[in-house]
Amino acid sequence: MTTNNDGSPLISATELDQALGSARPPVLLDVRWQLGGPPGIEDYTAGHLPGAHFVALDGELAAPAGPPGRGGRHPLPDTEEFGAALRRFGVSADRPVVVYDGATSLAAGRAWWLLRWAGHPDVRVLDGGFAAWQEAGLPVSTEVPPVEAGDFKPVPGQLPTVDGDGAAALARTGLLLDARAGERYRGETEPIDPRAGHIPGALSAPTTENVGPDGRFRSAAELAERFRALGAGERELAVYCGSGVTAAHQILALAVAGLPATLYPGSWSEWSSDESRPVAVTDQPG
């Protein structure tokens, strides 16, 4: 991809439009999804970026949930199945990929992280998603592209992860950020997981604060200021959320800011299902 050569994992609608007209256009993956909402395929069918393939977060981007306390609600996908799906969408090792969702990149962040974790070298997120594309007056299609034949073979582990024990250790010796809404962190409400609260020692950093009202990410400088105020850059850092989706968005925001981070894939849905794990319900670490 010849645009946005500043190393950012984001690409604007204008830059993407230019890239799609190049000799080496990116593969487009539509990852529209919302927790508890209507299936994203409905939005895709109504209109999507021309040539984009729809990717089901609950199908291609996660394995089926296992027993309580093991893997959480969105376990990492089976490598072989994940690779087969990507190849059907035309993903190849030498071809750029751009992922997008409706606006905020919460779901697209999961796709970005998984592709990078699986070893793809050139993945970007459309900043502002489908809404930004429409706002720019760019074309929308209802045509479903044919199955393609990519050659990408995942090599998992190219981005770091921790399990529950590792997350607990980082909460003591490093920095563990909770990307969920503040009221869930504080234990005031828990709409979906078994217990309310947070991992002891974790700090609250709602991922919704990474973007502005239009769904676009805040500037790299603003994000760096936000995360450094929490201690990022000084200690080893990991992130969790409810099930490893919005935590990936947080890692994307950290990448925009130039700060590395580790994902706890099982996140709160795994931790809270294990009765042996302690839970904190105050707004202070510990």
C-alpha positions in Angstrom: 0.0 0.0 0.0 1.5 3.3 -1.0 -0.5 5.7 1.1 -0.3 6.5 4.8 3.4 5.7 5.0 3.9 7.2 8.4 3.6 3.7 10.0 0.2 4.3 11.4 -2.1 1.2 11.6 -5.0 3.5 10.5 -5.9 4.7 7.0 -8.4 7.5 6.1 -11.2 7.1 3.6 -9.5 9.3 1.1 -6.2 7.3 1.4 -8.1 4.1 1.0 -9.9 5.3 -2.1 -6.5 6.1 -3.6 -5.1 2.7 -2.6 -8.0 0.9 -4.2 -7.1 2.4 -7.5 -3.4 1.4 -7.3 -1.7 -1.6 -9.0 -1.7 -3.4 -5.6 -5.1 -2.7 -4.0 -5.8 -4.0 -0.5 -8.2 -6.8 0.4 -11.2 -5.2 2.1 -12.8 -7.0 5.1 -16.2 -5.7 6.5 -16.4 -6.6 10.2 -19.5 -4.8 11.3 -20.7 -6.2 14.6 -22.2 -5.1 17.9 -22.6 -6.9 21.2 -26.3 -8.0 21.4 -27.2 -6.1 18.3 -28.5 -7.3 14.9 -26.1 -9.5 12.8 -23.6 -7.4 11.0 -24.4 -9.2 7.7 -27.7 -7.2 7.6 -25.7 -3.9 7.4 -23.3 -5.4 4.9 -26.2 -6.6 2.7 -27.7 -3.1 2.7 -24.4 -1.6 1.5 -20.6 -2.0 1.8 -17.4 -0.8 0.3 -17.1 -2.2 -3.3 -15.3 -5.5 -3.3 -15.4 -6.0 0.5 -16.0 -9.4 2.0 -18.1 -9.8 5.1 -16.4 -11.3 8.1 -18.5 -12.6 11.0 -16.8 -11.7 14.3 -18.6 -14.5 16.2 -17.7 -17.0 13.4 -14.4 -16.3 11.7 -12.8 -14.1 14.3 -13.5 -16.3 17.4 -13.9 -19.9 18.3 -17.0 -21.2 20.0 -17.1 -20.4 23.7 -15.8 -23.3 25.8 -16.5 -24.3 29.4 -16.9 -21.4 31.9 -13.6 -20.0 33.0 -11.7 -21.3 30.0 -11.1 -18.9 27.0 -14.0 -16.5 27.7 -16.8 -15.5 25.4 -14.7 -14.9 22.3 -11.7 -17.4 22.4 -9.0 -17.0 19.8 -10.1 -18.8 16.6 -8.7 -22.1 15.4 -5.7 -21.3 13.3 -6.6 -23.6 10.4 -10.2 -22.4 10.2 -9.1 -18.8 10.5 -6.6 -19.2 7.8 -9.0 -21.0 5.5 -11.6 -18.2 5.9 -9.0 -15.5 5.2 -7.9 -17.2 2.0 -11.5 -17.4 0.8 -11.6 -13.6 1.2 -8.5 -13.2 -0.9 -6.0 -12.6 1.9 -2.4 -13.2 0.7 0.9 -12.7 2.4 2.0 -10.1 -0.1 -1.2 -8.1 -0.4 -2.3 -5.4 2.0 -5.5 -5.7 4.1 -7.9 -3.0 5.3 -10.6 -3.8 7.8 -13.5 -1.7 8.8 -16.7 -1.7 10.8 -19.6 0.8 11.3 -17.6 3.7 12.7 -15.8 3.2 16.0 -13.4 0.4 14.9 -14.3 -1.7 18.0 -14.9 -4.8 15.9 -12.3 -3.9 13.3 -9.7 -3.6 16.0 -10.3 -7.3 16.8 -9.7 -8.2 13.1 -6.6 -6.0 12.9 -5.1 -7.6 16.0 -5.9 -11.2 14.9 -4.3 -10.6 11.5 -1.2 -9.1 13.1 -1.1 -11.9 15.7 -1.3 -14.4 12.9 1.7 -12.8 11.1 0.2 -10.7 8.4 2.6 -7.8 7.8 0.3 -5.1 6.3 -3.0 -4.6 8.0 -4.8 -1.3 8.6 -8.1 -0.1 9.9 -10.3 2.4 8.1 -10.5 5.2 10.6 -14.1 6.1 11.1 -15.3 3.0 9.4 -18.2 2.8 7.0 -19.6 6.1 8.3 -16.4 7.9 7.3 -16.5 6.3 3.8 -20.0 7.5 3.3 -19.2 11.0 4.7 -16.5 11.3 2.1 -19.1 10.6 -0.7 -17.4 7.5 -1.9 -19.2 4.7 -3.7 -21.2 1.9 -1.9 -22.1 -1.5 -3.3 -24.6 -4.2 -2.6 -22.8 -6.7 -4.8 -21.2 -9.7 -3.0 -17.7 -10.4 -4.4 -16.9 -14.0 -5.4 -14.9 -16.3 -3.3 -11.2 -15.7 -3.9 -8.0 -17.7 -3.5 -5.5 -16.1 -1.2 -2.4 -17.8 0.1 -2.0 -16.4 3.6 -1.1 -19.1 6.2 -1.3 -17.9 9.8 1.7 -18.2 12.1 0.1 -17.4 15.5 1.9 -15.7 18.3 3.3 -12.7 16.4 1.7 -10.4 18.9 2.0 -11.2 22.6 -0.8 -12.6 24.9 -1.1 -13.5 28.5 -3.4 -15.8 30.4 -5.2 -15.1 33.7 -2.1 -15.8 35.8 0.0 -13.5 33.5 -2.7 -10.7 33.8 -2.7 -11.0 37.6 1.1 -10.8 37.7 1.2 -7.7 35.5 -1.5 -6.0 37.7 1.1 -6.3 40.5 4.4 -5.7 38.7 3.5 -3.9 35.5 0.4 -2.2 34.2 -3.0 -3.8 33.5 -5.6 -1.7 31.8 -9.4 -2.5 31.9 -10.9 -1.3 28.6 -14.6 -1.8 29.6 -16.9 1.0 30.6 -16.1 2.6 34.0 -19.3 1.4 35.7 -18.4 -2.2 34.8 -14.9 -1.8 36.1 -16.2 -0.3 39.4 -18.7 -3.2 39.8 -21.8 -1.0 39.6 -23.3 -3.1 36.9 -22.5 -6.3 35.0 -24.9 -6.9 32.1 -23.3 -10.1 30.7 -20.6 -11.8 32.8 -21.0 -13.8 36.0 -19.5 -11.4 38.5 -19.1 -7.6 38.6 -15.9 -5.8 39.3 -12.4 -5.9 37.9 -9.1 -7.7 38.2 -7.4 -6.5 41.4 -4.7 -4.0 40.6 -6.1 -3.1 37.1 -6.6 0.5 36.1 -9.7 1.7 34.3 -9.2 3.0 30.8 -12.5 2.8 28.8 -11.7 2.2 25.2 -14.6 4.5 24.1 -12.3 7.4 25.2 -9.9 6.5 22.3 -12.2 8.0 19.7 -14.1 11.2 19.2 -17.8 11.7 18.6 -17.4 10.8 14.9 -15.8 7.4 15.7 -12.4 8.4 14.5 -9.3 7.9 16.7 -7.9 10.8 18.6 -4.5 12.0 17.5 -1.4 10.0 18.2 -0.2 12.8 20.6 -3.6 12.8 22.5 -3.6 9.0 22.8 0.1 9.0 24.0 -0.7 11.6 26.6 -3.7 9.6 27.8 -1.9 6.3 28.1 1.3 7.8 29.5 -0.7 9.5 32.3 -1.7 5.9 33.3 1.9 4.7 33.3 2.2 3.3 29.8 5.8 3.3 28.5 7.3 2.9 31.9 6.2 -0.7 32.6 5.2 -3.8 30.8 1.5 -3.3 29.7 -1.4 -5.7 29.1 -5.1 -5.0 28.3 -8.3 -6.8 29.0 -12.0 -6.1 28.4 -15.1 -8.3 28.5 -14.1 -10.9 26.0 -11.0 -9.7 24.1 -12.7 -7.6 21.5 -12.6 -4.0 22.8 -9.2 -4.8 24.4 -7.9 -5.3 20.9 -9.2 -1.8 20.1 -7.3 -0.5 23.0 -4.1 -2.2 21.7 -4.8 -0.6 18.3 -5.1 2.9 20.0 -1.8 2.2 21.9 -0.2 1.3 18.6 -1.4 4.6 17.1 0.4 6.2 20.1 3.5 4.2 19.5 3.1 2.1 22.6 3.3 -1.7 22.7 0.8 -3.8 24.6 -0.2 -7.4 25.3 -3.7 -8.9 25.1 -5.4 -11.0 27.7 -7.7 -12.8 25.3 -10.0 -14.5 27.9 -10.5 -11.2 29.6 -13.2 -10.6 32.2 -15.6 -13.2 30.8 -12.9 -15.9 31.6 -11.7 -14.4 34.8 -15.1 -13.8 36.4 -16.3 -17.3 35.5 -13.5 -18.8 37.7 -14.6 -18.6 41.3 -11.0 -19.0 42.5 -10.1 -15.6 41.0 -10.4 -12.6 43.2 -12.6 -9.6 42.2 -12.2 -6.0 43.1 -15.2 -3.6 43.2 -13.7 -0.2 44.1 -12.4 2.4 41.7 -8.9 2.1 43.1 -6.3 -0.6 42.2 -5.7 -3.4 44.6 
